[in-house]
Amino acid sequence: MKIDTELVDKIAELAKLEFDESSKAETILNLNKIVDMISKIDELELDHIVPLKYMTEENNIWREDIIKAEITKEEALRNAPMKDSDFIKVPKVLK
């Protein structure tokens, strides 16, 4: 796979980037180096390698899902910077 101006223009459009001509030429050169480096993997004999499914042999350790009161409503409201009688108030984020 060769990286050309057309492909860099398409990637730049998708990523909402703008390149001047010198930056575009440098980007093409760098991306071609990356693709060439990655293509070296094709030279390896990988038929006997089993794909890695998990990073470790350990299984998930799940904790019991036990409902317990860690903090009371009064304690939570006491530390809230803005509050109503029973609720914590937060700034409006949508118009």
Secondary structure, DSSP 8 states (H G I E B T S, - for coil): ----HHHHHHHHHHTT----HHHHHHHHHHHHHHHHHHHGGGGS--TT------SSS------------SS-HHHHHHH-SSB-SSSB-------
